[in-house]
Amino acid sequence: MVAPVVRRILVPVDIAESREPDLGYAIGLAAQLRAELLLLAVVDTPTTVSLIGRHRAMAGGGRDFDQALHEEVQQMLQRLVDLAAGNGVRALGHLTFSEDVEEQILKEALVQRVDLILVRSHGRSGIMKALLGSTAGEILKAAPCPVLVARA
């Protein structure tokens, strides 16, 4: 019997959006390949700024912002892990803080010895791409394994 080629899939999760990330494609792919999902949330400065609004009300309650942010992201990752489990896919969630999102994703791919990185791309072009950069493009350039780019 031939061993599976893809056993571990790294999926960077965009936590800056106001809605929960859509993992339907990643879960479906992992189920078909009988692979494990590694969900990675990287908190950087822009992500932190976008999340500050959610926690302004907590500031008066004496809770530490960093702690509240950490708890919120951990809870979101747990919901995603539970969603995957509900679809028969083993998943693990990991939270890290870094100013260089692409570098952190690439490090995680090496440390976790993943077989595939699945990234979502908004397909921006022109001035938007120049201003915002392309996480998917940077990962494609330096990834230690195959990269699958899915349109967001």
LUMRO-168403 format. One record per residue (C-alpha): residue number from 1; residue in three letters; x, y, z. Coordinates in steps of 0.001 Angstrom, whole numbers, plus 500000, padded with zeros to 6 digits. Example, Ala and Ser with C-alpha at 12.3 -4.5 7.8 and 13.67 -1.06 7.14 Angstrom:
# residues 2
@n->1; res->ALA; c1->512300; c2->495500; c3->507800
@n->2; res->SER; c1->513670; c2->498940; c3->507140
# end
This chain:
# residues 152
@n->1; res->MET; c1->500000; c2->500000; c3->500000
@n->2; res->VAL; c1->501231; c2->503476; c3->499139
@n->3; res->ALA; c1->501585; c2->505939; c3->502031
@n->4; res->PRO; c1->499649; c2->509207; c3->501718
@n->5; res->VAL; c1->501629; c2->512068; c3->500199
@n->6; res->VAL; c1->499837; c2->514747; c3->502217
@n->7; res->ARG; c1->499471; c2->513945; c3->505906
@n->8; res->ARG; c1->499650; c2->517437; c3->507426
@n->9; res->ILE; c1->498186; c2->520630; c3->505956
@n->10; res->LEU; c1->499093; c2->524031; c3->507388
@n->11; res->VAL; c1->496264; c2->526558; c3->507088
@n->12; res->PRO; c1->497007; c2->530159; c3->508106
@n->13; res->VAL; c1->493804; c2->531623; c3->509558
@n->14; res->ASP; c1->492973; c2->535297; c3->508994
@n->15; res->ILE; c1->491638; c2->536491; c3->512323
@n->16; res->ALA; c1->491481; c2->540186; c3->511407
@n->17; res->GLU; c1->488174; c2->539792; c3->509579
@n->18; res->SER; c1->484996; c2->540451; c3->511525
@n->19; res->ARG; c1->483512; c2->537100; c3->510523
@n->20; res->GLU; c1->484858; c2->533677; c3->511361
@n->21; res->PRO; c1->487221; c2->532240; c3->508715
@n->22; res->ASP; c1->485697; c2->529889; c3->506136
@n->23; res->LEU; c1->487469; c2->526548; c3->506431
@n->24; res->GLY; c1->485077; c2->524589; c3->504227
@n->25; res->TYR; c1->487611; c2->524018; c3->501467
@n->26; res->ALA; c1->490424; c2->523115; c3->503876
@n->27; res->ILE; c1->488237; c2->520699; c3->505832
@n->28; res->GLY; c1->486959; c2->519069; c3->502637
@n->29; res->LEU; c1->490471; c2->518662; c3->501265
@n->30; res->ALA; c1->491782; c2->517247; c3->504540
@n->31; res->ALA; c1->488872; c2->514808; c3->504707
@n->32; res->GLN; c1->489520; c2->513566; c3->501164
@n->33; res->LEU; c1->493241; c2->513177; c3->501817
@n->34; res->ARG; c1->492756; c2->511862; c3->505361
@n->35; res->ALA; c1->495160; c2->514563; c3->506457
@n->36; res->GLU; c1->495491; c2->516547; c3->509670
@n->37; res->LEU; c1->494878; c2->520307; c3->509647
@n->38; res->LEU; c1->497216; c2->522651; c3->511503
@n->39; res->LEU; c1->495429; c2->525974; c3->511911
@n->40; res->LEU; c1->497783; c2->528892; c3->512503
@n->41; res->ALA; c1->496678; c2->532318; c3->513703
@n->42; res->VAL; c1->499415; c2->534948; c3->513582
@n->43; res->VAL; c1->498690; c2->538147; c3->515493
@n->44; res->ASP; c1->500596; c2->541113; c3->514081
@n->45; res->THR; c1->500164; c2->544877; c3->514487
@n->46; res->PRO; c1->497450; c2->545330; c3->511798
@n->47; res->THR; c1->495531; c2->542377; c3->513222
@n->48; res->THR; c1->495817; c2->543819; c3->516713
@n->49; res->VAL; c1->494588; c2->547223; c3->515538
@n->50; res->SER; c1->491555; c2->545670; c3->513846
@n->51; res->LEU; c1->490702; c2->543740; c3->517003
@n->52; res->ILE; c1->491030; c2->546724; c3->519359
@n->53; res->GLY; c1->487521; c2->547911; c3->518515
@n->54; res->ARG; c1->486085; c2->544625; c3->519736
@n->55; res->HIS; c1->487695; c2->545110; c3->523137
@n->56; res->ARG; c1->487121; c2->548795; c3->523871
@n->57; res->ALA; c1->484216; c2->547952; c3->526152
@n->58; res->MET; c1->486449; c2->545602; c3->528141
@n->59; res->ALA; c1->489005; c2->548314; c3->528845
@n->60; res->GLY; c1->486819; c2->549724; c3->531596
@n->61; res->GLY; c1->486375; c2->546291; c3->533124
@n->62; res->GLY; c1->490012; c2->546066; c3->534205
@n->63; res->ARG; c1->490866; c2->543133; c3->531926
@n->64; res->ASP; c1->494242; c2->543168; c3->530291
@n->65; res->PHE; c1->493890; c2->543740; c3->526533
@n->66; res->ASP; c1->496601; c2->541221; c3->525617
@n->67; res->GLN; c1->494943; c2->538568; c3->527736
@n->68; res->ALA; c1->491513; c2->539299; c3->526236
@n->69; res->LEU; c1->492947; c2->539172; c3->522707
@n->70; res->HIS; c1->494729; c2->535898; c3->523410
@n->71; res->GLU; c1->491557; c2->534362; c3->524859
@n->72; res->GLU; c1->489404; c2->535515; c3->521931
@n->73; res->VAL; c1->491766; c2->534054; c3->519335
@n->74; res->GLN; c1->492161; c2->530798; c3->521300
@n->75; res->GLN; c1->488366; c2->530469; c3->521482
@n->76; res->MET; c1->488027; c2->531105; c3->517749
@n->77; res->LEU; c1->490693; c2->528502; c3->516991
@n->78; res->GLN; c1->488933; c2->526007; c3->519257
@n->79; res->ARG; c1->485632; c2->526579; c3->517408
@n->80; res->LEU; c1->487437; c2->525894; c3->514116
@n->81; res->VAL; c1->489104; c2->522761; c3->515523
@n->82; res->ASP; c1->485679; c2->521575; c3->516740
@n->83; res->LEU; c1->484171; c2->522313; c3->513304
@n->84; res->ALA; c1->486840; c2->520179; c3->511645
@n->85; res->ALA; c1->486320; c2->517393; c3->514195
@n->86; res->GLY; c1->482593; c2->517496; c3->513488
@n->87; res->ASN; c1->483469; c2->516732; c3->509870
@n->88; res->GLY; c1->485782; c2->513861; c3->510771
@n->89; res->VAL; c1->489037; c2->515800; c3->510379
@n->90; res->ARG; c1->491699; c2->515975; c3->513071
@n->91; res->ALA; c1->492826; c2->519570; c3->513580
@n->92; res->LEU; c1->495076; c2->521505; c3->515923
@n->93; res->GLY; c1->495035; c2->525248; c3->516515
@n->94; res->HIS; c1->498117; c2->527346; c3->517238
@n->95; res->LEU; c1->498378; c2->531034; c3->518099
@n->96; res->THR; c1->501571; c2->533044; c3->517762
@n->97; res->PHE; c1->502530; c2->536723; c3->517866
@n->98; res->SER; c1->504861; c2->538020; c3->515157
@n->99; res->GLU; c1->505350; c2->541147; c3->513073
@n->100; res->ASP; c1->506339; c2->539084; c3->510034
@n->101; res->VAL; c1->503333; c2->536915; c3->509198
@n->102; res->GLU; c1->504870; c2->535255; c3->506149
@n->103; res->GLU; c1->508061; c2->534381; c3->508022
@n->104; res->GLN; c1->506074; c2->532899; c3->510899
@n->105; res->ILE; c1->503980; c2->530771; c3->508516
@n->106; res->LEU; c1->507137; c2->529474; c3->506833
@n->107; res->LYS; c1->508756; c2->528722; c3->510214
@n->108; res->GLU; c1->505670; c2->526832; c3->511322
@n->109; res->ALA; c1->505716; c2->524807; c3->508092
@n->110; res->LEU; c1->509300; c2->523757; c3->508810
@n->111; res->VAL; c1->508860; c2->523061; c3->512515
@n->112; res->GLN; c1->505641; c2->521103; c3->512036
@n->113; res->ARG; c1->507001; c2->519298; c3->508959
@n->114; res->VAL; c1->503864; c2->519910; c3->506934
@n->115; res->ASP; c1->503311; c2->518404; c3->503512
@n->116; res->LEU; c1->501164; c2->521240; c3->502126
@n->117; res->ILE; c1->500362; c2->524860; c3->502921
@n->118; res->LEU; c1->496863; c2->526018; c3->502005
@n->119; res->VAL; c1->496571; c2->529806; c3->501792
@n->120; res->ARG; c1->493645; c2->531979; c3->500820
@n->121; res->SER; c1->494173; c2->534864; c3->498432
@n->122; res->HIS; c1->491865; c2->537790; c3->497809
@n->123; res->GLY; c1->493247; c2->538132; c3->494285
@n->124; res->ARG; c1->494150; c2->541785; c3->494651
@n->125; res->SER; c1->496093; c2->543365; c3->491853
@n->126; res->GLY; c1->497629; c2->546669; c3->490889
@n->127; res->ILE; c1->497850; c2->549363; c3->493534
@n->128; res->MET; c1->496056; c2->547261; c3->496194
@n->129; res->LYS; c1->498644; c2->544506; c3->495859
@n->130; res->ALA; c1->501467; c2->547045; c3->495931
@n->131; res->LEU; c1->500109; c2->548668; c3->499093
@n->132; res->LEU; c1->499031; c2->545537; c3->500930
@n->133; res->GLY; c1->501533; c2->543009; c3->499617
@n->134; res->SER; c1->500682; c2->539412; c3->499013
@n->135; res->THR; c1->501035; c2->536896; c3->501798
@n->136; res->ALA; c1->500280; c2->534078; c3->499372
@n->137; res->GLY; c1->502939; c2->535336; c3->496951
@n->138; res->GLU; c1->505599; c2->535574; c3->499647
@n->139; res->ILE; c1->504793; c2->532086; c3->500894
@n->140; res->LEU; c1->504924; c2->530709; c3->497345
@n->141; res->LYS; c1->508451; c2->532108; c3->496910
@n->142; res->ALA; c1->509993; c2->530465; c3->499964
@n->143; res->ALA; c1->507815; c2->527549; c3->501077
@n->144; res->PRO; c1->509560; c2->524316; c3->502051
@n->145; res->CYS; c1->506662; c2->522283; c3->500620
@n->146; res->PRO; c1->503922; c2->522600; c3->497979
@n->147; res->VAL; c1->501525; c2->525523; c3->498375
@n->148; res->LEU; c1->497897; c2->525514; c3->497298
@n->149; res->VAL; c1->496398; c2->528972; c3->496814
@n->150; res->ALA; c1->492611; c2->529097; c3->497034
@n->151; res->ARG; c1->490648; c2->532192; c3->496142
@n->152; res->ALA; c1->489012; c2->533770; c3->499178
# end
